[in-house]
Amino acid sequence: MQNFEQSLRKKLKTIDCEIRPSGSKGNDFEIVSPENDHFWLYWHSLPKWQLFWRPWGRSRCVKAQEWERKIREAIENVVSC
């Protein structure tokens, strides 16, 4: 799992996103876009994972949807390796 996290961290860095522990126990992380959109990533056991958008008081805008798409592509790329 640590290898997955390191690979994902590198991949997300290429799209200027940050990944950090969510603060809760388990296999979940918070991913933050350059636009300050927050996403929550949880994986049950690879390759099963879920990504949720955390609005933090913002309405779901087109930019957030674009970042979600980019983040999902990055995750899928790492999982498929």
PDB file of N, CA, C and O in Angstrom:
ATOM      1  N   MET A   1       0.823  -1.192   0.000  1.00  0.00           N
ATOM      2  CA  MET A   1       0.000   0.000   0.000  1.00  0.00           C
ATOM      3  C   MET A   1       0.868   1.257   0.000  1.00  0.00           C
ATOM      4  O   MET A   1       0.512   2.258  -0.621  1.00  0.00           O
ATOM      5  N   GLN A   2       1.996   1.207   0.688  1.00  0.00           N
ATOM      6  CA  GLN A   2       2.884   2.363   0.725  1.00  0.00           C
ATOM      7  C   GLN A   2       3.420   2.671  -0.673  1.00  0.00           C
ATOM      8  O   GLN A   2       3.570   3.836  -1.042  1.00  0.00           O
ATOM      9  N   ASN A   3       3.708   1.622  -1.450  1.00  0.00           N
ATOM     10  CA  ASN A   3       4.180   1.805  -2.818  1.00  0.00           C
ATOM     11  C   ASN A   3       3.108   2.512  -3.653  1.00  0.00           C
ATOM     12  O   ASN A   3       3.417   3.392  -4.457  1.00  0.00           O
ATOM     13  N   PHE A   4       1.847   2.119  -3.455  1.00  0.00           N
ATOM     14  CA  PHE A   4       0.732   2.766  -4.152  1.00  0.00           C
ATOM     15  C   PHE A   4       0.679   4.248  -3.791  1.00  0.00           C
ATOM     16  O   PHE A   4       0.536   5.104  -4.664  1.00  0.00           O
ATOM     17  N   GLU A   5       0.794   4.540  -2.507  1.00  0.00           N
ATOM     18  CA  GLU A   5       0.735   5.934  -2.056  1.00  0.00           C
ATOM     19  C   GLU A   5       1.872   6.760  -2.662  1.00  0.00           C
ATOM     20  O   GLU A   5       1.646   7.884  -3.109  1.00  0.00           O
ATOM     21  N   GLN A   6       3.077   6.218  -2.679  1.00  0.00           N
ATOM     22  CA  GLN A   6       4.220   6.935  -3.251  1.00  0.00           C
ATOM     23  C   GLN A   6       4.025   7.176  -4.747  1.00  0.00           C
ATOM     24  O   GLN A   6       4.293   8.268  -5.247  1.00  0.00           O
ATOM     25  N   SER A   7       3.558   6.151  -5.452  1.00  0.00           N
ATOM     26  CA  SER A   7       3.320   6.292  -6.890  1.00  0.00           C
ATOM     27  C   SER A   7       2.231   7.322  -7.168  1.00  0.00           C
ATOM     28  O   SER A   7       2.351   8.134  -8.086  1.00  0.00           O
ATOM     29  N   LEU A   8       1.169   7.282  -6.366  1.00  0.00           N
ATOM     30  CA  LEU A   8       0.077   8.237  -6.550  1.00  0.00           C
ATOM     31  C   LEU A   8       0.542   9.657  -6.237  1.00  0.00           C
ATOM     32  O   LEU A   8       0.185  10.601  -6.942  1.00  0.00           O
ATOM     33  N   ARG A   9       1.327   9.804  -5.195  1.00  0.00           N
ATOM     34  CA  ARG A   9       1.857  11.125  -4.834  1.00  0.00           C
ATOM     35  C   ARG A   9       2.651  11.721  -6.007  1.00  0.00           C
ATOM     36  O   ARG A   9       2.494  12.897  -6.334  1.00  0.00           O
ATOM     37  N   LYS A  10       3.495  10.909  -6.630  1.00  0.00           N
ATOM     38  CA  LYS A  10       4.286  11.368  -7.783  1.00  0.00           C
ATOM     39  C   LYS A  10       3.380  11.747  -8.955  1.00  0.00           C
ATOM     40  O   LYS A  10       3.589  12.771  -9.605  1.00  0.00           O
ATOM     41  N   LYS A  11       2.377  10.914  -9.216  1.00  0.00           N
ATOM     42  CA  LYS A  11       1.466  11.168 -10.338  1.00  0.00           C
ATOM     43  C   LYS A  11       0.653  12.443 -10.106  1.00  0.00           C
ATOM     44  O   LYS A  11       0.483  13.248 -11.022  1.00  0.00           O
ATOM     45  N   LEU A  12       0.152  12.625  -8.886  1.00  0.00           N
ATOM     46  CA  LEU A  12      -0.641  13.818  -8.576  1.00  0.00           C
ATOM     47  C   LEU A  12       0.211  15.085  -8.635  1.00  0.00           C
ATOM     48  O   LEU A  12      -0.281  16.159  -8.983  1.00  0.00           O
ATOM     49  N   LYS A  13       1.476  14.952  -8.297  1.00  0.00           N
ATOM     50  CA  LYS A  13       2.370  16.111  -8.351  1.00  0.00           C
ATOM     51  C   LYS A  13       2.496  16.633  -9.782  1.00  0.00           C
ATOM     52  O   LYS A  13       2.682  17.832  -9.987  1.00  0.00           O
ATOM     53  N   THR A  14       2.396  15.744 -10.771  1.00  0.00           N
ATOM     54  CA  THR A  14       2.497  16.167 -12.173  1.00  0.00           C
ATOM     55  C   THR A  14       1.308  17.028 -12.599  1.00  0.00           C
ATOM     56  O   THR A  14       1.401  17.775 -13.573  1.00  0.00           O
ATOM     57  N   ILE A  15       0.191  16.927 -11.874  1.00  0.00           N
ATOM     58  CA  ILE A  15      -0.972  17.776 -12.173  1.00  0.00           C
ATOM     59  C   ILE A  15      -1.172  18.829 -11.076  1.00  0.00           C
ATOM     60  O   ILE A  15      -2.249  19.412 -10.948  1.00  0.00           O
ATOM     61  N   ASP A  16      -0.119  19.061 -10.289  1.00  0.00           N
ATOM     62  CA  ASP A  16      -0.101  20.098  -9.250  1.00  0.00           C
ATOM     63  C   ASP A  16      -1.105  19.879  -8.130  1.00  0.00           C
ATOM     64  O   ASP A  16      -1.589  20.841  -7.534  1.00  0.00           O
ATOM     65  N   CYS A  17      -1.424  18.619  -7.836  1.00  0.00           N
ATOM     66  CA  CYS A  17      -2.313  18.305  -6.721  1.00  0.00           C
ATOM     67  C   CYS A  17      -1.498  17.772  -5.546  1.00  0.00           C
ATOM     68  O   CYS A  17      -0.426  17.193  -5.723  1.00  0.00           O
ATOM     69  N   GLU A  18      -2.022  17.976  -4.367  1.00  0.00           N
ATOM     70  CA  GLU A  18      -1.363  17.536  -3.143  1.00  0.00           C
ATOM     71  C   GLU A  18      -2.185  16.413  -2.514  1.00  0.00           C
ATOM     72  O   GLU A  18      -3.415  16.456  -2.520  1.00  0.00           O
ATOM     73  N   ILE A  19      -1.501  15.414  -1.974  1.00  0.00           N
ATOM     74  CA  ILE A  19      -2.189  14.341  -1.258  1.00  0.00           C
ATOM     75  C   ILE A  19      -1.655  14.321   0.167  1.00  0.00           C
ATOM     76  O   ILE A  19      -0.452  14.446   0.398  1.00  0.00           O
ATOM     77  N   ARG A  20      -2.575  14.160   1.122  1.00  0.00           N
ATOM     78  CA  ARG A  20      -2.166  14.108   2.526  1.00  0.00           C
ATOM     79  C   ARG A  20      -3.124  13.213   3.295  1.00  0.00           C
ATOM     80  O   ARG A  20      -4.261  13.009   2.868  1.00  0.00           O
ATOM     81  N   PRO A  21      -2.674  12.674   4.433  1.00  0.00           N
ATOM     82  CA  PRO A  21      -3.568  11.838   5.234  1.00  0.00           C
ATOM     83  C   PRO A  21      -4.804  12.634   5.647  1.00  0.00           C
ATOM     84  O   PRO A  21      -4.726  13.836   5.903  1.00  0.00           O
ATOM     85  N   SER A  22      -5.940  11.950   5.706  1.00  0.00           N
ATOM     86  CA  SER A  22      -7.189  12.646   6.040  1.00  0.00           C
ATOM     87  C   SER A  22      -7.328  12.900   7.532  1.00  0.00           C
ATOM     88  O   SER A  22      -8.155  13.709   7.951  1.00  0.00           O
ATOM     89  N   GLY A  23      -6.529  12.219   8.331  1.00  0.00           N
ATOM     90  CA  GLY A  23      -6.627  12.391   9.773  1.00  0.00           C
ATOM     91  C   GLY A  23      -7.412  11.286  10.454  1.00  0.00           C
ATOM     92  O   GLY A  23      -7.361  11.158  11.677  1.00  0.00           O
ATOM     93  N   SER A  24      -8.136  10.486   9.685  1.00  0.00           N
ATOM     94  CA  SER A  24      -8.856   9.361  10.273  1.00  0.00           C
ATOM     95  C   SER A  24      -8.046   8.091  10.057  1.00  0.00           C
ATOM     96  O   SER A  24      -7.114   8.064   9.253  1.00  0.00           O
ATOM     97  N   LYS A  25      -8.406   7.055  10.773  1.00  0.00           N
ATOM     98  CA  LYS A  25      -7.687   5.789  10.632  1.00  0.00           C
ATOM     99  C   LYS A  25      -8.138   5.080   9.367  1.00  0.00           C
ATOM    100  O   LYS A  25      -9.277   5.239   8.928  1.00  0.00           O
ATOM    101  N   GLY A  26      -7.247   4.304   8.788  1.00  0.00           N
ATOM    102  CA  GLY A  26      -7.616   3.541   7.608  1.00  0.00           C
ATOM    103  C   GLY A  26      -6.899   4.011   6.367  1.00  0.00           C
ATOM    104  O   GLY A  26      -5.946   4.788   6.431  1.00  0.00           O
ATOM    105  N   ASN A  27      -7.367   3.532   5.251  1.00  0.00           N
ATOM    106  CA  ASN A  27      -6.741   3.821   3.964  1.00  0.00           C
ATOM    107  C   ASN A  27      -7.441   4.975   3.264  1.00  0.00           C
ATOM    108  O   ASN A  27      -8.039   4.788   2.204  1.00  0.00           O
ATOM    109  N   ASP A  28      -7.373   6.144   3.838  1.00  0.00           N
ATOM    110  CA  ASP A  28      -8.016   7.279   3.193  1.00  0.00           C
ATOM    111  C   ASP A  28      -7.109   8.501   3.231  1.00  0.00           C
ATOM    112  O   ASP A  28      -6.305   8.688   4.144  1.00  0.00           O
ATOM    113  N   PHE A  29      -7.275   9.319   2.203  1.00  0.00           N
ATOM    114  CA  PHE A  29      -6.444  10.502   2.038  1.00  0.00           C
ATOM    115  C   PHE A  29      -7.282  11.656   1.532  1.00  0.00           C
ATOM    116  O   PHE A  29      -8.351  11.468   0.953  1.00  0.00           O
ATOM    117  N   GLU A  30      -6.779  12.840   1.761  1.00  0.00           N
ATOM    118  CA  GLU A  30      -7.380  14.041   1.209  1.00  0.00           C
ATOM    119  C   GLU A  30      -6.491  14.492   0.053  1.00  0.00           C
ATOM    120  O   GLU A  30      -5.267  14.531   0.180  1.00  0.00           O
ATOM    121  N   ILE A  31      -7.106  14.829  -1.060  1.00  0.00           N
ATOM    122  CA  ILE A  31      -6.391  15.335  -2.226  1.00  0.00           C
ATOM    123  C   ILE A  31      -6.891  16.753  -2.469  1.00  0.00           C
ATOM    124  O   ILE A  31      -8.096  17.001  -2.504  1.00  0.00           O
ATOM    125  N   VAL A  32      -5.954  17.676  -2.635  1.00  0.00           N
ATOM    126  CA  VAL A  32      -6.309  19.082  -2.811  1.00  0.00           C
ATOM    127  C   VAL A  32      -5.784  19.563  -4.160  1.00  0.00           C
ATOM    128  O   VAL A  32      -4.603  19.413  -4.473  1.00  0.00           O
ATOM    129  N   SER A  33      -6.682  20.143  -4.949  1.00  0.00           N
ATOM    130  CA  SER A  33      -6.309  20.675  -6.266  1.00  0.00           C
ATOM    131  C   SER A  33      -5.689  22.062  -6.105  1.00  0.00           C
ATOM    132  O   SER A  33      -5.805  22.670  -5.040  1.00  0.00           O
ATOM    133  N   PRO A  34      -5.033  22.568  -7.147  1.00  0.00           N
ATOM    134  CA  PRO A  34      -4.496  23.931  -7.091  1.00  0.00           C
ATOM    135  C   PRO A  34      -5.586  24.995  -6.903  1.00  0.00           C
ATOM    136  O   PRO A  34      -5.305  26.107  -6.456  1.00  0.00           O
ATOM    137  N   GLU A  35      -6.818  24.646  -7.246  1.00  0.00           N
ATOM    138  CA  GLU A  35      -7.955  25.565  -7.079  1.00  0.00           C
ATOM    139  C   GLU A  35      -8.551  25.466  -5.673  1.00  0.00           C
ATOM    140  O   GLU A  35      -9.571  26.090  -5.382  1.00  0.00           O
ATOM    141  N   ASN A  36      -7.909  24.677  -4.802  1.00  0.00           N
ATOM    142  CA  ASN A  36      -8.340  24.442  -3.422  1.00  0.00           C
ATOM    143  C   ASN A  36      -9.638  23.636  -3.334  1.00  0.00           C
ATOM    144  O   ASN A  36     -10.408  23.795  -2.387  1.00  0.00           O
ATOM    145  N   ASP A  37      -9.877  22.771  -4.325  1.00  0.00           N
ATOM    146  CA  ASP A  37     -10.980  21.817  -4.246  1.00  0.00           C
ATOM    147  C   ASP A  37     -10.468  20.609  -3.474  1.00  0.00           C
ATOM    148  O   ASP A  37      -9.370  20.116  -3.734  1.00  0.00           O
ATOM    149  N   HIS A  38     -11.264  20.137  -2.531  1.00  0.00           N
ATOM    150  CA  HIS A  38     -10.848  19.028  -1.684  1.00  0.00           C
ATOM    151  C   HIS A  38     -11.595  17.760  -2.085  1.00  0.00           C
ATOM    152  O   HIS A  38     -12.807  17.777  -2.300  1.00  0.00           O
ATOM    153  N   PHE A  39     -10.847  16.659  -2.181  1.00  0.00           N
ATOM    154  CA  PHE A  39     -11.407  15.355  -2.510  1.00  0.00           C
ATOM    155  C   PHE A  39     -10.951  14.364  -1.454  1.00  0.00           C
ATOM    156  O   PHE A  39      -9.871  14.507  -0.881  1.00  0.00           O
ATOM    157  N   TRP A  40     -11.769  13.369  -1.202  1.00  0.00           N
ATOM    158  CA  TRP A  40     -11.447  12.339  -0.238  1.00  0.00           C
ATOM    159  C   TRP A  40     -11.302  11.032  -0.996  1.00  0.00           C
ATOM    160  O   TRP A  40     -12.223  10.612  -1.696  1.00  0.00           O
ATOM    161  N   LEU A  41     -10.153  10.390  -0.860  1.00  0.00           N
ATOM    162  CA  LEU A  41      -9.875   9.119  -1.523  1.00  0.00           C
ATOM    163  C   LEU A  41      -9.867   8.018  -0.481  1.00  0.00           C
ATOM    164  O   LEU A  41      -9.161   8.103   0.524  1.00  0.00           O
ATOM    165  N   TYR A  42     -10.659   6.982  -0.727  1.00  0.00           N
ATOM    166  CA  TYR A  42     -10.682   5.818   0.159  1.00  0.00           C
ATOM    167  C   TYR A  42     -10.518   4.575  -0.689  1.00  0.00           C
ATOM    168  O   TYR A  42     -11.212   4.409  -1.692  1.00  0.00           O
ATOM    169  N   TRP A  43      -9.604   3.697  -0.296  1.00  0.00           N
ATOM    170  CA  TRP A  43      -9.516   2.431  -1.011  1.00  0.00           C
ATOM    171  C   TRP A  43      -9.754   1.292  -0.042  1.00  0.00           C
ATOM    172  O   TRP A  43      -9.214   1.265   1.063  1.00  0.00           O
ATOM    173  N   HIS A  44     -10.576   0.351  -0.483  1.00  0.00           N
ATOM    174  CA  HIS A  44     -10.930  -0.816   0.324  1.00  0.00           C
ATOM    175  C   HIS A  44      -9.774  -1.796   0.286  1.00  0.00           C
ATOM    176  O   HIS A  44      -9.226  -2.171   1.323  1.00  0.00           O
ATOM    177  N   SER A  45      -9.422  -2.193  -0.879  1.00  0.00           N
ATOM    178  CA  SER A  45      -8.243  -3.009  -1.181  1.00  0.00           C
ATOM    179  C   SER A  45      -8.071  -2.855  -2.676  1.00  0.00           C
ATOM    180  O   SER A  45      -9.031  -2.963  -3.440  1.00  0.00           O
ATOM    181  N   LEU A  46      -6.863  -2.607  -3.078  1.00  0.00           N
ATOM    182  CA  LEU A  46      -6.647  -2.350  -4.503  1.00  0.00           C
ATOM    183  C   LEU A  46      -7.119  -3.522  -5.325  1.00  0.00           C
ATOM    184  O   LEU A  46      -6.871  -4.659  -4.922  1.00  0.00           O
ATOM    185  N   PRO A  47      -7.770  -3.333  -6.428  1.00  0.00           N
ATOM    186  CA  PRO A  47      -7.939  -2.072  -7.144  1.00  0.00           C
ATOM    187  C   PRO A  47      -9.227  -1.320  -6.811  1.00  0.00           C
ATOM    188  O   PRO A  47      -9.601  -0.415  -7.557  1.00  0.00           O
ATOM    189  N   LYS A  48      -9.922  -1.658  -5.717  1.00  0.00           N
ATOM    190  CA  LYS A  48     -11.191  -0.991  -5.391  1.00  0.00           C
ATOM    191  C   LYS A  48     -10.933   0.293  -4.612  1.00  0.00           C
ATOM    192  O   LYS A  48     -10.302   0.271  -3.555  1.00  0.00           O
ATOM    193  N   TRP A  49     -11.421   1.408  -5.139  1.00  0.00           N
ATOM    194  CA  TRP A  49     -11.249   2.698  -4.495  1.00  0.00           C
ATOM    195  C   TRP A  49     -12.442   3.581  -4.800  1.00  0.00           C
ATOM    196  O   TRP A  49     -13.197   3.328  -5.738  1.00  0.00           O
ATOM    197  N   GLN A  50     -12.604   4.628  -3.989  1.00  0.00           N
ATOM    198  CA  GLN A  50     -13.681   5.594  -4.184  1.00  0.00           C
ATOM    199  C   GLN A  50     -13.108   6.994  -4.012  1.00  0.00           C
ATOM    200  O   GLN A  50     -12.228   7.217  -3.181  1.00  0.00           O
ATOM    201  N   LEU A  51     -13.606   7.917  -4.793  1.00  0.00           N
ATOM    202  CA  LEU A  51     -13.198   9.312  -4.683  1.00  0.00           C
ATOM    203  C   LEU A  51     -14.450  10.153  -4.478  1.00  0.00           C
ATOM    204  O   LEU A  51     -15.408  10.055  -5.245  1.00  0.00           O
ATOM    205  N   PHE A  52     -14.433  10.975  -3.446  1.00  0.00           N
ATOM    206  CA  PHE A  52     -15.563  11.849  -3.137  1.00  0.00           C
ATOM    207  C   PHE A  52     -15.093  13.293  -3.145  1.00  0.00           C
ATOM    208  O   PHE A  52     -13.987  13.601  -2.700  1.00  0.00           O
ATOM    209  N   TRP A  53     -15.941  14.171  -3.652  1.00  0.00           N
ATOM    210  CA  TRP A  53     -15.654  15.601  -3.631  1.00  0.00           C
ATOM    211  C   TRP A  53     -16.163  16.179  -2.331  1.00  0.00           C
ATOM    212  O   TRP A  53     -17.291  15.899  -1.925  1.00  0.00           O
ATOM    213  N   ARG A  54     -15.342  16.986  -1.670  1.00  0.00           N
ATOM    214  CA  ARG A  54     -15.734  17.633  -0.417  1.00  0.00           C
ATOM    215  C   ARG A  54     -15.870  19.126  -0.690  1.00  0.00           C
ATOM    216  O   ARG A  54     -14.862  19.822  -0.810  1.00  0.00           O
ATOM    217  N   PRO A  55     -17.088  19.625  -0.791  1.00  0.00           N
ATOM    218  CA  PRO A  55     -17.290  20.999  -1.253  1.00  0.00           C
ATOM    219  C   PRO A  55     -16.788  22.106  -0.323  1.00  0.00           C
ATOM    220  O   PRO A  55     -16.496  23.202  -0.801  1.00  0.00           O
ATOM    221  N   TRP A  56     -16.678  21.869   0.948  1.00  0.00           N
ATOM    222  CA  TRP A  56     -16.211  22.905   1.873  1.00  0.00           C
ATOM    223  C   TRP A  56     -16.945  24.226   1.642  1.00  0.00           C
ATOM    224  O   TRP A  56     -16.327  25.290   1.615  1.00  0.00           O
ATOM    225  N   GLY A  57     -18.261  24.150   1.477  1.00  0.00           N
ATOM    226  CA  GLY A  57     -19.069  25.356   1.332  1.00  0.00           C
ATOM    227  C   GLY A  57     -19.160  25.906  -0.083  1.00  0.00           C
ATOM    228  O   GLY A  57     -19.822  26.918  -0.312  1.00  0.00           O
ATOM    229  N   ARG A  58     -18.503  25.252  -1.031  1.00  0.00           N
ATOM    230  CA  ARG A  58     -18.542  25.731  -2.417  1.00  0.00           C
ATOM    231  C   ARG A  58     -19.526  24.902  -3.224  1.00  0.00           C
ATOM    232  O   ARG A  58     -19.706  23.709  -2.979  1.00  0.00           O
ATOM    233  N   SER A  59     -20.158  25.553  -4.187  1.00  0.00           N
ATOM    234  CA  SER A  59     -21.017  24.791  -5.087  1.00  0.00           C
ATOM    235  C   SER A  59     -20.125  24.034  -6.066  1.00  0.00           C
ATOM    236  O   SER A  59     -18.995  24.442  -6.334  1.00  0.00           O
ATOM    237  N   ARG A  60     -20.638  22.943  -6.589  1.00  0.00           N
ATOM    238  CA  ARG A  60     -19.841  22.124  -7.501  1.00  0.00           C
ATOM    239  C   ARG A  60     -19.712  22.850  -8.835  1.00  0.00           C
ATOM    240  O   ARG A  60     -20.668  22.927  -9.608  1.00  0.00           O
ATOM    241  N   CYS A  61     -18.541  23.372  -9.092  1.00  0.00           N
ATOM    242  CA  CYS A  61     -18.323  24.148 -10.308  1.00  0.00           C
ATOM    243  C   CYS A  61     -17.639  23.294 -11.373  1.00  0.00           C
ATOM    244  O   CYS A  61     -17.192  22.179 -11.108  1.00  0.00           O
ATOM    245  N   VAL A  62     -17.570  23.835 -12.558  1.00  0.00           N
ATOM    246  CA  VAL A  62     -16.955  23.135 -13.686  1.00  0.00           C
ATOM    247  C   VAL A  62     -15.490  22.828 -13.386  1.00  0.00           C
ATOM    248  O   VAL A  62     -14.999  21.754 -13.732  1.00  0.00           O
ATOM    249  N   LYS A  63     -14.789  23.767 -12.743  1.00  0.00           N
ATOM    250  CA  LYS A  63     -13.376  23.546 -12.421  1.00  0.00           C
ATOM    251  C   LYS A  63     -13.207  22.345 -11.496  1.00  0.00           C
ATOM    252  O   LYS A  63     -12.291  21.545 -11.686  1.00  0.00           O
ATOM    253  N   ALA A  64     -14.079  22.209 -10.496  1.00  0.00           N
ATOM    254  CA  ALA A  64     -13.993  21.066  -9.577  1.00  0.00           C
ATOM    255  C   ALA A  64     -14.222  19.765 -10.335  1.00  0.00           C
ATOM    256  O   ALA A  64     -13.556  18.764 -10.069  1.00  0.00           O
ATOM    257  N   GLN A  65     -15.154  19.774 -11.273  1.00  0.00           N
ATOM    258  CA  GLN A  65     -15.409  18.578 -12.080  1.00  0.00           C
ATOM    259  C   GLN A  65     -14.194  18.233 -12.931  1.00  0.00           C
ATOM    260  O   GLN A  65     -13.865  17.060 -13.108  1.00  0.00           O
ATOM    261  N   GLU A  66     -13.535  19.247 -13.451  1.00  0.00           N
ATOM    262  CA  GLU A  66     -12.326  19.036 -14.254  1.00  0.00           C
ATOM    263  C   GLU A  66     -11.209  18.427 -13.398  1.00  0.00           C
ATOM    264  O   GLU A  66     -10.525  17.499 -13.830  1.00  0.00           O
ATOM    265  N   TRP A  67     -11.030  18.956 -12.183  1.00  0.00           N
ATOM    266  CA  TRP A  67     -10.006  18.397 -11.294  1.00  0.00           C
ATOM    267  C   TRP A  67     -10.356  16.977 -10.888  1.00  0.00           C
ATOM    268  O   TRP A  67      -9.473  16.126 -10.788  1.00  0.00           O
ATOM    269  N   GLU A  68     -11.637  16.712 -10.652  1.00  0.00           N
ATOM    270  CA  GLU A  68     -12.040  15.350 -10.301  1.00  0.00           C
ATOM    271  C   GLU A  68     -11.687  14.389 -11.431  1.00  0.00           C
ATOM    272  O   GLU A  68     -11.198  13.288 -11.177  1.00  0.00           O
ATOM    273  N   ARG A  69     -11.927  14.792 -12.667  1.00  0.00           N
ATOM    274  CA  ARG A  69     -11.600  13.946 -13.815  1.00  0.00           C
ATOM    275  C   ARG A  69     -10.096  13.677 -13.876  1.00  0.00           C
ATOM    276  O   ARG A  69      -9.674  12.537 -14.072  1.00  0.00           O
ATOM    277  N   LYS A  70      -9.290  14.726 -13.708  1.00  0.00           N
ATOM    278  CA  LYS A  70      -7.836  14.571 -13.750  1.00  0.00           C
ATOM    279  C   LYS A  70      -7.336  13.664 -12.624  1.00  0.00           C
ATOM    280  O   LYS A  70      -6.460  12.825 -12.836  1.00  0.00           O
ATOM    281  N   ILE A  71      -7.895  13.838 -11.435  1.00  0.00           N
ATOM    282  CA  ILE A  71      -7.485  13.029 -10.286  1.00  0.00           C
ATOM    283  C   ILE A  71      -7.879  11.574 -10.499  1.00  0.00           C
ATOM    284  O   ILE A  71      -7.087  10.672 -10.227  1.00  0.00           O
ATOM    285  N   ARG A  72      -9.101  11.337 -10.985  1.00  0.00           N
ATOM    286  CA  ARG A  72      -9.535   9.960 -11.274  1.00  0.00           C
ATOM    287  C   ARG A  72      -8.615   9.298 -12.301  1.00  0.00           C
ATOM    288  O   ARG A  72      -8.252   8.131 -12.149  1.00  0.00           O
ATOM    289  N   GLU A  73      -8.240  10.036 -13.337  1.00  0.00           N
ATOM    290  CA  GLU A  73      -7.328   9.493 -14.351  1.00  0.00           C
ATOM    291  C   GLU A  73      -5.979   9.138 -13.734  1.00  0.00           C
ATOM    292  O   GLU A  73      -5.396   8.105 -14.064  1.00  0.00           O
ATOM    293  N   ALA A  74      -5.482   9.991 -12.840  1.00  0.00           N
ATOM    294  CA  ALA A  74      -4.202   9.722 -12.178  1.00  0.00           C
ATOM    295  C   ALA A  74      -4.291   8.462 -11.321  1.00  0.00           C
ATOM    296  O   ALA A  74      -3.387   7.626 -11.341  1.00  0.00           O
ATOM    297  N   ILE A  75      -5.382   8.329 -10.568  1.00  0.00           N
ATOM    298  CA  ILE A  75      -5.565   7.147  -9.713  1.00  0.00           C
ATOM    299  C   ILE A  75      -5.658   5.895 -10.568  1.00  0.00           C
ATOM    300  O   ILE A  75      -4.994   4.898 -10.282  1.00  0.00           O
ATOM    301  N   GLU A  76      -6.474   5.934 -11.612  1.00  0.00           N
ATOM    302  CA  GLU A  76      -6.638   4.769 -12.486  1.00  0.00           C
ATOM    303  C   GLU A  76      -5.317   4.378 -13.139  1.00  0.00           C
ATOM    304  O   GLU A  76      -5.034   3.193 -13.316  1.00  0.00           O
ATOM    305  N   ASN A  77      -4.515   5.370 -13.494  1.00  0.00           N
ATOM    306  CA  ASN A  77      -3.214   5.100 -14.094  1.00  0.00           C
ATOM    307  C   ASN A  77      -2.302   4.364 -13.116  1.00  0.00           C
ATOM    308  O   ASN A  77      -1.615   3.420 -13.504  1.00  0.00           O
ATOM    309  N   VAL A  78      -2.288   4.785 -11.858  1.00  0.00           N
ATOM    310  CA  VAL A  78      -1.443   4.145 -10.844  1.00  0.00           C
ATOM    311  C   VAL A  78      -1.964   2.751 -10.509  1.00  0.00           C
ATOM    312  O   VAL A  78      -1.176   1.817 -10.367  1.00  0.00           O
ATOM    313  N   VAL A  79      -3.280   2.601 -10.382  1.00  0.00           N
ATOM    314  CA  VAL A  79      -3.871   1.302 -10.041  1.00  0.00           C
ATOM    315  C   VAL A  79      -3.614   0.278 -11.140  1.00  0.00           C
ATOM    316  O   VAL A  79      -3.393  -0.899 -10.855  1.00  0.00           O
ATOM    317  N   SER A  80      -3.642   0.721 -12.393  1.00  0.00           N
ATOM    318  CA  SER A  80      -3.481  -0.214 -13.512  1.00  0.00           C
ATOM    319  C   SER A  80      -2.039  -0.685 -13.694  1.00  0.00           C
ATOM    320  O   SER A  80      -1.798  -1.656 -14.412  1.00  0.00           O
ATOM    321  N   CYS A  81      -1.088  -0.024 -13.065  1.00  0.00           N
ATOM    322  CA  CYS A  81       0.334  -0.416 -13.212  1.00  0.00           C
ATOM    323  C   CYS A  81       0.675  -1.649 -12.398  1.00  0.00           C
ATOM    324  O   CYS A  81       1.819  -2.103 -12.414  1.00  0.00           O
TER     325      CYS A  81
END
